[in-house]
Amino acid sequence: MHPKNRVSNSGQSIPSPPAPESPLRSPKYHHGRKSGRFNPFQPGRTLAHRLSRLLLYVLLRRQRIFLFAPLIYISGMLLYMGAASVDVSPVVRHRHSPGSVYRSPQVYEKLKVYMKADNSSADAISTVWKNSYRGGQWRPCVKKSSEDLPESNGYIYVEANGGLNQQRTSICNAVAVAGYLNATLLIPNFHFHSIWRDPSKFKDIYDEEYFISTLKNDVQVVDRIPNYIMERFDYNLTNVFNFKIKAWSSIRYYKEVVLPKLLEEKLIRISPFANRLSFDAPPAVQRLRCLANYEALRFASPILSLGETLVARMKERSANSGGKYLSVHLRFEEVSIVSIENVDMVAFSCCVFDGGKLEIEDMQRARERGWKGKFTKPGRVIRPGAIRINGKCPLTPLEVGLMLRGMGFDNKTYIFLASGKIYNSEKTMAPLLEMFPNLQTKEMLASVEELAPYKGFSSRMAAIDYTVCLHSEVFVTTQGGNFPHFLMGHRRYLYGGHSKTIRPDKRRLALLFDNPNIGWRTFKRQMLNMRSHSDTKGVELKRPNDSIYTFPCPDCMCRTNRSVKARSSSATGQNVYNVQRTKTENFAIGGMTPAWTGPDRTGECSSDFAVAESNKLLTTPWFYDSFATAMGIVGNLTPQQRQSFDSQGFIVIESFASPEEIEALRKRMDELVQDFDPTETASIFSTKNQLKLTNEYFYESAEKISFFFEEKAFDDSGNLKQSKELSINKVGHALHEIDPVFKEFSCSEKVSSLLFSLGYKRPVVIQSMYIFKQPGIGGEVTPHQDNSFLYTEPKTCTGLWLALEDATVVNGCLWAIPESHKNGLVRRFIRGEDGVYFDNPSPSYDQKDFVPIEVKAGSLVVIHGDLIHQSFENQSSNSRHAYSLHVVDTEGCKWAEDNWMQRKVKPEPLYAS
């Protein structure tokens, strides 16, 4: 018999089972645990479980091992940090950094089949510009002098360096400096550059006689210096004193430093001269630049004639698309070949494309040949992946084709390719030709005999490309440089201020081309957005430090007079309802006899619906449609429109206002602005600085017609930069009550009908605003909700936004986040004792969630009070006038006492149902 052991276990004594092969010694008793040895290898356990139990067993039985814990920890850290050598190295999986691998071919192979099957946008060449300006917004207006020039202060000789368009910069700047200093300009000399290697002179590229005659009353230009002056310098221009002028020097520097030397020497030299004059210059200097660039510089007759011939051939071949073609400036030139503007663009970019051994060797040789030591100096590290992700790599022919197909140009589109000889053209051009078989180059359009006089002259070849690109419907730039920037400006000058140029976002493209798993629909959506962005940026005004050669507005162009074009109301039920009804006119509908009272034409907004039966029946869709039809009411929403409004948070009603109503509202506002004296107030409205609106003029505007200026309307001295007509941000907030013209529209039957169909029982127009969105300075309206400013309990605010001019993404149309009204109100704009403030900070919104609401003049946008919407700055040359109403319901609703707007006189409702 084995003795039984007893241990304490939850207050009970449990006999331990007999142990086999028990040692011949007295059993030990251990308080608080079961007797017997711990067996880590008990049956029914997994191997991992057994090993973990064994480790635990060793640690518990041999507690002295914890004394070595610090030593074990330090040893482990040394091994981890690599201080101790180990025989086994960890396996590290190398992952390429974004952009470091050229994956565009993989993307192309995946999307090719979907691209070929997509026939949804075959007419992109005719519809690429959503907003066709047709020359009606801006026009060239460079003034020429008609007076004789005074006696010259001396002669200026400049040496133009660089390629075709860098030389063009030198010429135009030289004209401006010479005219400003009252000097005579010697026809500029062109450097023979080791890279461009073009010995062409001025008259080989430009029409010299035309240049001189065009400028004759503004700047005297000669082709030689008089002998009596050259005699002093041994008939050698290199002996003439040369000014080393810093880049982007001000015109003041020329007046204060260069002019005294000119008066002393009578002949000075400036070499090199490209970019030696600041773009921020007074109007007199800018006028001379405009005159030189857009009027006086004309290509020499042979170049111009061949260029125009190629334009005619492109138009003839693209007759199926109305003679419209697309031009692409491709900067993927072959190494060691003279090309447009820059040679060896592929090598200079330091990007990796194919990545093969031959490509690497070609690039290294080209970089060393053209830029000796520039890329091999100690410490210089080239990271092709980072260069690509930063958008600095030139687009390959394959990537250009993918981009254009995604933008909606089908394989029937005719493309003119402006470029030097393409690097590894047999391989790299194959996919582009597969996507666009109608691609043409000057070598394909012209005969060998026609091009022979220009072979080996890079600037003359570039001038031919320039001419064909200038007259294309679409111009696409792929890598920047002087060539596309001059073209953008010249095209703005020709096309009413719009550049008609696609400038891709190469940072975004790099990420898209780095994703071989991207789908066609996603890729196409991204490309269409990119195309739309180019259209938005098509019309831009020159800012102080911008190039006048890229942004000719407003220095070289003038705005055309606005005119209101009559538009016929096409939508049935949206024409103006002019029938005057009386209080006694009744219409029997379905056994019901509602009575309609129209707006009182004596001036009061008081009309009401009297309904014989329940409002519930009256507001049912089928009944309301019948009621509105019989009443002749316009503006009512159909069930489908109401459903869309409830779902999206906004709807657009086209042709809500007639051309006559639009003209009446705009004409009346012109009269109000003419009668307004801007010296009486200088109140500025800005949604970015709304907390600065604490003043009585702002508060009192609730019951007055008040004028608020744009934030950028004033200079540092507090004076208006331009006329008051082009400086006002908005007029508000009681136009609908005080002015009879605005009151007639605001209280019209169609406005009441619309609100009735939205379920309003006692609507009140609480505020009205005429918004100008001035060209060039029209302020941004940050993301907001109307209920934040006009709060009722429960919330009832609805915005009615009437476009008085076409509203587009170019001139600052509305943008909204669909369905955002379902998320509730995020903050309120409150009036306290110390002014106005927001009770919560502004949330952060993802701009990708916003959609543009582009509408024609006369369209009405109905906006839910909780919808998040905004509009961007108007950087275009076109205004975007709009009339806005905000309506709240006073039936069973309470106006918040801490709203910024507090009325002294209770407003009258439009109707009461």
VOLO-739164 format. One record per residue (C-alpha): residue in three letters; z, x, y. Coordinates in steps of 0.5 Angstrom, whole numbers, padded with zeros to 4 digits, always signed. Last residue first. Layout:
REM residues N
alaZXY...
REM end
This chain:
REM residues 913
ser-0093-0102+0153ala-0092-0099+0160tyr-0098-0095+0164leu-0099-0089+0168pro-0092-0088+0169glu-0089-0088+0176pro-0086-0081+0178lys-0078-0082+0181val-0078-0078+0188lys-0073-0072+0188arg-0076-0069+0182gln-0073-0063+0179met-0078-0058+0175trp-0074-0052+0173asn-0071-0056+0167asp-0064-0056+0167glu-0063-0064+0168ala-0067-0065+0162trp-0071-0071+0162lys-0069-0077+0157cys-0073-0080+0153gly-0073-0088+0151glu-0079-0089+0154thr-0080-0084+0159asp-0086-0080+0155val-0088-0074+0158val-0095-0071+0161his-0098-0064+0163leu-0104-0064+0166ser-0109-0058+0167tyr-0115-0057+0171ala-0120-0051+0169his-0124-0046+0173arg-0126-0040+0169ser-0129-0035+0173asn-0134-0030+0171ser-0135-0022+0172ser-0131-0021+0166gln-0124-0018+0166asn-0120-0025+0165glu-0114-0023+0163phe-0112-0026+0156ser-0110-0034+0155gln-0104-0036+0151his-0102-0042+0146ile-0096-0043+0141leu-0096-0051+0140asp-0090-0054+0141gly-0092-0059+0147his-0098-0061+0143ile-0105-0059+0146val-0111-0064+0148val-0117-0059+0150leu-0122-0063+0154ser-0129-0061+0155gly-0133-0062+0161ala-0135-0055+0162lys-0136-0052+0155val-0131-0050+0150glu-0128-0044+0147ile-0122-0044+0143pro-0120-0038+0140val-0116-0037+0134phe-0109-0034+0134asp-0106-0031+0128lys-0109-0024+0128gln-0105-0023+0135asp-0099-0023+0131tyr-0093-0026+0135ser-0086-0023+0137pro-0081-0028+0139ser-0079-0028+0147pro-0072-0027+0148asn-0068-0034+0148asp-0065-0038+0154phe-0070-0036+0158tyr-0069-0036+0166val-0069-0039+0172gly-0065-0038+0179asp-0058-0036+0180glu-0055-0043+0179gly-0059-0045+0173arg-0066-0047+0172ile-0068-0046+0164phe-0074-0044+0161arg-0073-0046+0153arg-0074-0042+0147val-0077-0043+0140leu-0079-0050+0139gly-0081-0053+0133asn-0084-0050+0127lys-0089-0055+0126his-0093-0054+0133ser-0095-0047+0130glu-0100-0051+0126pro-0106-0047+0129ile-0104-0041+0133ala-0108-0042+0140trp-0112-0038+0144leu-0115-0041+0151cys-0121-0038+0154gly-0121-0032+0158asn-0127-0030+0161val-0130-0026+0155val-0127-0030+0150thr-0131-0037+0153ala-0129-0042+0157asp-0135-0046+0160glu-0133-0048+0167leu-0129-0054+0169ala-0125-0054+0163leu-0120-0060+0162trp-0113-0058+0159leu-0109-0064+0157gly-0102-0062+0155thr-0097-0066+0151cys-0089-0066+0153thr-0085-0071+0148lys-0079-0067+0146pro-0073-0072+0144glu-0070-0071+0149thr-0075-0068+0154tyr-0077-0061+0156leu-0082-0059+0161phe-0082-0051+0161ser-0080-0050+0154asn-0084-0056+0151asp-0091-0053+0154gln-0090-0047+0148his-0092-0040+0150pro-0096-0034+0149thr-0097-0030+0155val-0102-0032+0160glu-0106-0026+0163gly-0108-0026+0170gly-0115-0027+0173ile-0116-0020+0176gly-0124-0019+0174pro-0126-0026+0175gln-0121-0031+0178lys-0118-0035+0172phe-0118-0041+0177ile-0113-0046+0175tyr-0112-0053+0178met-0105-0055+0176ser-0102-0062+0175gln-0095-0064+0173ile-0090-0070+0171val-0096-0074+0169val-0092-0080+0166pro-0093-0084+0160arg-0089-0090+0158lys-0091-0092+0151tyr-0095-0086+0149gly-0097-0087+0142leu-0103-0081+0142ser-0108-0087+0142phe-0104-0089+0148leu-0105-0082+0151leu-0112-0082+0150ser-0113-0089+0153ser-0109-0087+0159val-0113-0081+0161lys-0120-0085+0159glu-0117-0091+0164ser-0117-0086+0170cys-0110-0084+0173ser-0111-0076+0173phe-0119-0077+0175glu-0117-0082+0181lys-0111-0077+0183phe-0115-0071+0183val-0120-0074+0188pro-0114-0078+0192asp-0110-0072+0193ile-0102-0073+0193glu-0100-0075+0186his-0105-0072+0181leu-0105-0065+0186ala-0097-0065+0185his-0096-0058+0182gly-0100-0054+0183val-0106-0049+0186lys-0107-0043+0181asn-0108-0036+0181ile-0111-0035+0188ser-0115-0029+0190leu-0122-0030+0189glu-0122-0036+0195lys-0117-0032+0199ser-0122-0026+0200gln-0121-0019+0197lys-0116-0014+0197leu-0111-0019+0200asn-0106-0015+0204gly-0099-0013+0202ser-0099-0006+0203asp-0100-0003+0196asp-0106-0008+0195phe-0105-0015+0194ala-0109-0020+0189lys-0107-0016+0183glu-0101-0021+0181glu-0106-0027+0183phe-0104-0032+0188phe-0100-0038+0188phe-0102-0044+0192ser-0098-0051+0193ile-0100-0058+0193lys-0093-0061+0194glu-0088-0065+0189ala-0086-0060+0184ser-0088-0055+0189glu-0082-0055+0192tyr-0079-0051+0187phe-0084-0045+0188tyr-0083-0045+0195glu-0076-0045+0195asn-0076-0039+0191thr-0073-0036+0184leu-0080-0035+0181lys-0078-0028+0179leu-0076-0030+0172gln-0083-0031+0171asn-0085-0024+0171lys-0090-0024+0165thr-0093-0031+0166ser-0095-0029+0173phe-0095-0033+0180ile-0095-0030+0186ser-0092-0033+0193ala-0095-0030+0199thr-0094-0036+0204glu-0096-0038+0211thr-0101-0032+0212pro-0105-0035+0206asp-0107-0041+0211phe-0110-0046+0206asp-0116-0051+0209gln-0121-0047+0206val-0117-0047+0199leu-0117-0055+0200glu-0124-0056+0201asp-0126-0051+0195met-0121-0056+0191arg-0125-0062+0193lys-0132-0059+0191arg-0129-0057+0184leu-0126-0064+0183ala-0132-0067+0185glu-0137-0063+0181ile-0133-0064+0175glu-0133-0071+0176glu-0141-0071+0177pro-0142-0067+0171ser-0138-0072+0167ala-0131-0071+0164phe-0129-0072+0157ser-0136-0069+0155glu-0133-0065+0148ile-0126-0067+0146val-0122-0061+0143ile-0116-0062+0139phe-0109-0059+0138gly-0103-0058+0134gln-0107-0057+0128ser-0105-0062+0123asp-0102-0068+0128phe-0109-0066+0132ser-0113-0067+0126gln-0110-0073+0124arg-0111-0076+0131gln-0118-0074+0131gln-0120-0077+0124pro-0116-0083+0126thr-0121-0084+0132leu-0118-0082+0139asn-0119-0086+0145gly-0122-0082+0151val-0126-0088+0153ile-0124-0095+0154gly-0130-0101+0154met-0124-0106+0152ala-0128-0109+0146thr-0129-0102+0143ala-0121-0100+0145phe-0119-0106+0142ser-0123-0105+0135asp-0121-0098+0135tyr-0114-0099+0136phe-0114-0104+0131trp-0117-0100+0125pro-0112-0094+0127thr-0105-0098+0128thr-0103-0097+0135leu-0103-0105+0136leu-0100-0107+0130lys-0094-0103+0131asn-0094-0105+0138ser-0092-0112+0136glu-0096-0118+0139ala-0098-0120+0146val-0099-0114+0148ala-0099-0112+0156phe-0102-0105+0157asp-0100-0102+0164ser-0103-0099+0170ser-0099-0096+0176cys-0102-0090+0179glu-0102-0092+0186gly-0107-0090+0191thr-0111-0097+0193arg-0115-0096+0187asp-0110-0099+0183pro-0111-0096+0176gly-0113-0102+0171thr-0109-0107+0168trp-0111-0109+0161ala-0108-0116+0158pro-0108-0116+0150thr-0109-0123+0147met-0109-0122+0140gly-0112-0127+0135gly-0116-0121+0132ile-0118-0119+0139ala-0118-0124+0145phe-0120-0120+0151asn-0117-0122+0157glu-0119-0120+0165thr-0114-0123+0169lys-0111-0117+0172thr-0117-0114+0174arg-0122-0109+0171gln-0127-0104+0174val-0132-0102+0170asn-0133-0094+0171tyr-0132-0092+0164val-0135-0085+0164asn-0138-0083+0158gln-0134-0080+0152gly-0136-0087+0148thr-0142-0084+0145ala-0142-0076+0145ser-0148-0074+0149ser-0146-0074+0156ser-0151-0071+0160arg-0150-0064+0163ala-0151-0063+0170lys-0151-0055+0172val-0146-0053+0177ser-0148-0047+0181arg-0144-0041+0182asn-0148-0036+0187thr-0150-0029+0184arg-0145-0024+0184cys-0147-0017+0186met-0149-0011+0183cys-0148-0003+0184asp-0141-0002+0186pro-0139-0009+0182cys-0141-0008+0177pro-0144-0002+0175phe-0139+0000+0169thr-0142+0005+0164tyr-0146+0010+0170ile-0140+0008+0175ser-0135+0012+0170asp-0128+0009+0170asn-0123+0012+0174pro-0122+0006+0179arg-0124+0001+0174lys-0131-0002+0174leu-0132-0009+0172glu-0133-0011+0164val-0138-0016+0161gly-0140-0014+0154lys-0132-0013+0152thr-0132-0020+0150asp-0139-0019+0146ser-0136-0013+0143his-0130-0017+0141ser-0134-0022+0137arg-0138-0017+0133met-0131-0014+0131asn-0129-0021+0129leu-0135-0022+0125met-0134-0015+0122gln-0127-0017+0120arg-0130-0024+0117lys-0135-0020+0113phe-0130-0016+0110thr-0126-0021+0108arg-0131-0026+0105trp-0134-0020+0101gly-0128-0018+0098ile-0124-0011+0099asn-0123-0007+0092pro-0126-0001+0094asn-0121+0000+0100asp-0122+0006+0104phe-0128+0003+0108leu-0124-0002+0110leu-0119+0003+0113ala-0124+0007+0116leu-0127+0001+0119arg-0121-0001+0123arg-0121+0006+0126lys-0128+0006+0127asp-0127-0001+0132pro-0135-0002+0133arg-0138-0002+0139ile-0144-0007+0139thr-0148-0007+0146lys-0151-0013+0150ser-0148-0009+0156his-0147-0016+0160gly-0148-0015+0168gly-0154-0020+0169tyr-0158-0016+0163leu-0162-0010+0167tyr-0156-0007+0170arg-0151-0008+0164arg-0157-0005+0160his-0156+0001+0164gly-0149+0001+0164met-0149+0001+0156leu-0155+0006+0156phe-0151+0011+0160his-0145+0010+0155pro-0149+0011+0149phe-0153+0017+0151asn-0147+0021+0154gly-0143+0021+0147gly-0140+0015+0143gln-0140+0016+0135thr-0144+0009+0132thr-0147+0006+0138val-0151-0001+0137phe-0156-0004+0142val-0158-0011+0141glu-0164-0015+0144ser-0167-0008+0145his-0170-0006+0151leu-0166+0000+0153cys-0166+0002+0146val-0174+0003+0146thr-0173+0007+0153tyr-0167+0012+0151asp-0171+0014+0144ile-0177+0016+0148ala-0172+0020+0153ala-0168+0023+0147met-0175+0026+0145arg-0176+0029+0152ser-0169+0032+0152ser-0170+0035+0145phe-0176+0038+0146gly-0179+0041+0140lys-0184+0036+0139tyr-0186+0032+0145pro-0193+0034+0146ala-0194+0032+0139leu-0191+0025+0139glu-0198+0021+0140glu-0202+0026+0135val-0197+0025+0130ser-0197+0017+0131ala-0192+0013+0134leu-0188+0007+0130met-0185+0011+0124glu-0184+0018+0128lys-0180+0013+0133thr-0176+0010+0128gln-0177+0004+0124leu-0172+0000+0120asn-0175-0006+0116pro-0173-0005+0109phe-0166-0006+0112met-0160-0006+0106glu-0165-0002+0102leu-0166+0003+0108leu-0159+0004+0109pro-0158+0005+0102ala-0163+0010+0102met-0162+0014+0108thr-0156+0018+0106lys-0160+0021+0100glu-0167+0023+0102ser-0164+0024+0109asn-0159+0030+0107tyr-0157+0030+0115ile-0161+0026+0119lys-0167+0029+0123gly-0165+0027+0130ser-0163+0020+0132ala-0165+0013+0135leu-0166+0008+0129phe-0170+0002+0131ile-0168-0004+0127tyr-0172-0010+0125thr-0168-0016+0122lys-0171-0019+0115asn-0165-0016+0111asp-0160-0020+0114phe-0156-0019+0121gly-0149-0023+0120met-0144-0018+0122gly-0142-0016+0115arg-0150-0014+0114leu-0149-0010+0120met-0143-0006+0118leu-0145-0005+0111gly-0152-0002+0114val-0148+0003+0119glu-0143+0005+0113leu-0149+0007+0109pro-0152+0011+0115thr-0146+0015+0116leu-0141+0013+0121pro-0139+0019+0125cys-0132+0021+0124lys-0127+0020+0130gly-0124+0014+0128asn-0117+0016+0128ile-0117+0015+0120arg-0123+0019+0119ile-0120+0025+0123ala-0113+0024+0119gly-0117+0025+0113pro-0121+0031+0115arg-0115+0035+0116ile-0117+0041+0119val-0112+0046+0120arg-0112+0052+0126gly-0107+0057+0125pro-0111+0063+0126lys-0118+0061+0129thr-0123+0059+0124phe-0126+0053+0127lys-0128+0056+0134gly-0130+0062+0131lys-0137+0062+0133trp-0139+0055+0135gly-0146+0053+0133arg-0147+0058+0128glu-0140+0058+0125arg-0140+0051+0125ala-0147+0050+0122arg-0145+0055+0116gln-0138+0052+0115met-0142+0045+0114asp-0147+0047+0110glu-0142+0051+0105ile-0138+0044+0105glu-0144+0040+0103leu-0147+0045+0098lys-0140+0045+0094gly-0140+0037+0094gly-0135+0033+0099asp-0140+0027+0100phe-0137+0026+0106val-0132+0030+0109cys-0130+0030+0116cys-0130+0037+0121ser-0134+0033+0127phe-0138+0039+0129ala-0141+0039+0122val-0144+0032+0122met-0146+0032+0129asp-0150+0039+0128val-0153+0038+0135asn-0151+0034+0140glu-0155+0030+0146ile-0161+0028+0141ser-0162+0033+0136val-0164+0040+0135ile-0163+0042+0127ser-0159+0047+0124val-0155+0041+0121glu-0158+0035+0120glu-0156+0029+0125phe-0151+0024+0123arg-0150+0021+0130leu-0154+0014+0129his-0156+0010+0136val-0158+0004+0133ser-0163-0001+0136leu-0164-0008+0134tyr-0170-0013+0135lys-0172-0019+0138gly-0179-0021+0139gly-0178-0028+0137ser-0175-0027+0131asn-0181-0028+0127ala-0185-0023+0132ser-0181-0017+0130arg-0187-0013+0129glu-0190-0015+0135lys-0183-0013+0139met-0182-0007+0136arg-0190-0005+0137ala-0189-0007+0145val-0182-0002+0145leu-0186+0003+0142thr-0192+0003+0148glu-0186+0002+0153gly-0183+0009+0150leu-0190+0012+0150ser-0192+0010+0157leu-0185+0012+0160ile-0185+0019+0157pro-0192+0020+0159ser-0191+0017+0166ala-0184+0021+0167phe-0178+0018+0167arg-0175+0014+0173leu-0169+0016+0176ala-0169+0013+0183glu-0167+0006+0182tyr-0161+0006+0177asn-0158+0013+0177ala-0160+0015+0184leu-0159+0009+0188cys-0152+0007+0184arg-0150+0014+0185leu-0152+0013+0193arg-0148+0007+0193gln-0142+0010+0190val-0141+0015+0195ala-0141+0010+0201pro-0137+0006+0197pro-0131+0011+0197ala-0130+0015+0190asp-0126+0015+0184phe-0131+0017+0179ser-0129+0024+0181leu-0135+0029+0182arg-0136+0036+0178asn-0138+0032+0172ala-0144+0036+0170phe-0145+0042+0176pro-0145+0048+0173ser-0147+0052+0177ile-0146+0050+0185arg-0150+0054+0190ile-0150+0054+0197leu-0155+0054+0203lys-0154+0054+0210glu-0149+0059+0210glu-0144+0057+0215leu-0145+0050+0215leu-0145+0050+0207lys-0139+0054+0207pro-0135+0049+0212leu-0138+0043+0208val-0135+0046+0201val-0128+0046+0202glu-0126+0040+0207lys-0132+0035+0205tyr-0133+0037+0198tyr-0125+0037+0197arg-0125+0030+0200ile-0131+0028+0195ser-0125+0029+0190ser-0126+0034+0184trp-0127+0031+0177ala-0128+0038+0174lys-0126+0044+0178ile-0132+0047+0183lys-0134+0054+0182phe-0138+0055+0188asn-0144+0060+0188phe-0146+0064+0194val-0154+0065+0193asn-0156+0071+0190thr-0158+0068+0184leu-0163+0064+0188asn-0167+0070+0189tyr-0172+0070+0194asp-0169+0076+0197phe-0163+0072+0199arg-0164+0072+0206glu-0171+0071+0205met-0170+0065+0202ile-0168+0062+0208tyr-0174+0064+0212asn-0178+0062+0206pro-0176+0055+0206ile-0173+0052+0200arg-0177+0049+0194asp-0178+0042+0191val-0174+0038+0197val-0170+0032+0197gln-0167+0029+0203val-0162+0023+0202asp-0162+0016+0204asn-0168+0015+0208lys-0172+0019+0203leu-0169+0017+0196thr-0174+0013+0193ser-0180+0018+0196ile-0176+0024+0192phe-0175+0020+0186tyr-0182+0017+0185glu-0185+0024+0187glu-0181+0027+0181asp-0182+0022+0176tyr-0177+0025+0171ile-0177+0029+0164asp-0182+0034+0165lys-0181+0034+0173phe-0174+0036+0172lys-0176+0042+0168ser-0176+0042+0160pro-0174+0049+0157asp-0170+0045+0151arg-0166+0050+0147trp-0160+0044+0146ile-0155+0049+0143ser-0157+0056+0147his-0158+0052+0153phe-0163+0053+0158his-0160+0050+0164phe-0164+0045+0168asn-0165+0046+0175pro-0164+0040+0180ile-0169+0039+0186leu-0166+0042+0192leu-0162+0037+0196thr-0162+0037+0203ala-0155+0036+0206asn-0152+0030+0210leu-0145+0032+0207tyr-0144+0025+0204gly-0152+0025+0202ala-0152+0032+0198val-0145+0030+0195ala-0148+0023+0192val-0155+0026+0190ala-0151+0032+0187asn-0147+0027+0183cys-0153+0023+0181ile-0157+0029+0178ser-0151+0032+0175thr-0150+0026+0171arg-0157+0026+0169gln-0156+0033+0166gln-0150+0030+0162asn-0155+0025+0160leu-0161+0029+0157gly-0157+0035+0154gly-0152+0039+0158asn-0152+0043+0164ala-0155+0041+0171glu-0155+0047+0176val-0154+0045+0183tyr-0158+0047+0190ile-0155+0045+0196tyr-0159+0046+0203gly-0156+0046+0210asn-0153+0041+0215ser-0159+0037+0215glu-0162+0034+0222pro-0161+0026+0222leu-0164+0022+0217asp-0169+0016+0219glu-0166+0009+0218ser-0168+0004+0213ser-0163+0005+0208lys-0163+0003+0201lys-0158-0002+0198val-0157-0003+0191cys-0156-0010+0189pro-0158-0011+0182arg-0156-0018+0180trp-0149-0021+0176gln-0148-0028+0173gly-0155-0031+0172gly-0158-0025+0169arg-0159-0029+0162tyr-0151-0029+0162ser-0152-0031+0154asn-0145-0033+0152lys-0144-0033+0144trp-0148-0026+0144val-0151-0025+0137thr-0155-0032+0136ser-0162-0030+0136ile-0161-0023+0132ala-0156-0027+0128asp-0161-0032+0125ala-0160-0030+0118ser-0153-0032+0118ser-0151-0036+0111asn-0156-0033+0107asp-0151-0029+0103ala-0153-0027+0095lys-0156-0020+0097met-0149-0019+0100tyr-0145-0021+0094val-0149-0017+0090lys-0148-0011+0094leu-0141-0012+0095lys-0138-0008+0090glu-0143-0002+0090tyr-0142-0002+0098val-0135-0001+0097gln-0136+0005+0092pro-0141+0008+0096ser-0136+0008+0102arg-0130+0011+0099tyr-0131+0018+0102val-0124+0021+0100ser-0119+0023+0106gly-0119+0017+0109pro-0112+0015+0107ser-0108+0021+0103his-0110+0022+0096arg-0105+0021+0091his-0103+0027+0087arg-0098+0025+0081val-0093+0030+0080val-0090+0032+0073pro-0084+0036+0073ser-0084+0043+0071val-0081+0045+0065asp-0079+0053+0064val-0074+0053+0069ser-0072+0057+0075ala-0066+0056+0079ala-0067+0055+0087gly-0072+0050+0086met-0068+0045+0090tyr-0067+0040+0084leu-0064+0046+0079leu-0060+0048+0085met-0057+0041+0086gly-0056+0041+0078ser-0052+0047+0078ile-0048+0045+0084tyr-0046+0038+0080ile-0044+0042+0074leu-0040+0046+0077pro-0036+0041+0081ala-0036+0037+0074phe-0033+0043+0070leu-0025+0040+0071phe-0028+0033+0069ile-0029+0037+0062arg-0022+0037+0061gln-0022+0029+0059arg-0024+0031+0052arg-0023+0024+0049leu-0026+0020+0054leu-0032+0024+0056val-0034+0025+0049tyr-0033+0017+0047leu-0037+0016+0054leu-0043+0020+0051leu-0043+0017+0044arg-0043+0010+0047ser-0049+0012+0051leu-0052+0015+0045arg-0051+0009+0041his-0054+0004+0046ala-0060+0008+0047leu-0061+0008+0039thr-0060+0000+0039arg-0053-0002+0036gly-0052-0007+0030pro-0048-0001+0026gln-0043+0002+0029phe-0045+0009+0031pro-0040+0010+0037asn-0034+0010+0033phe-0027+0009+0036arg-0022+0011+0032gly-0016+0006+0029ser-0011+0002+0033lys-0013-0002+0039arg-0011-0001+0046gly-0006-0002+0051his+0000+0002+0048his-0003+0008+0043tyr+0001+0008+0036lys+0000+0014+0032pro+0000+0013+0024ser+0004+0018+0020arg+0001+0023+0016leu-0003+0024+0010pro-0010+0022+0013ser-0013+0016+0012glu-0019+0016+0007pro-0021+0009+0009ala-0018+0006+0014pro-0014+0000+0013pro-0015-0006+0018ser-0010-0006+0024pro-0005-0012+0024ile-0005-0016+0031ser+0001-0017+0034gln+0000-0022+0040gly+0002-0021+0048ser-0005-0020+0050asn-0006-0014+0045ser+0001-0010+0044val+0000-0006+0038arg+0002-0006+0031asn+0001-0002+0025lys+0001-0004+0018pro+0003+0001+0012his-0002+0003+0007met+0000+0000+0000
REM end
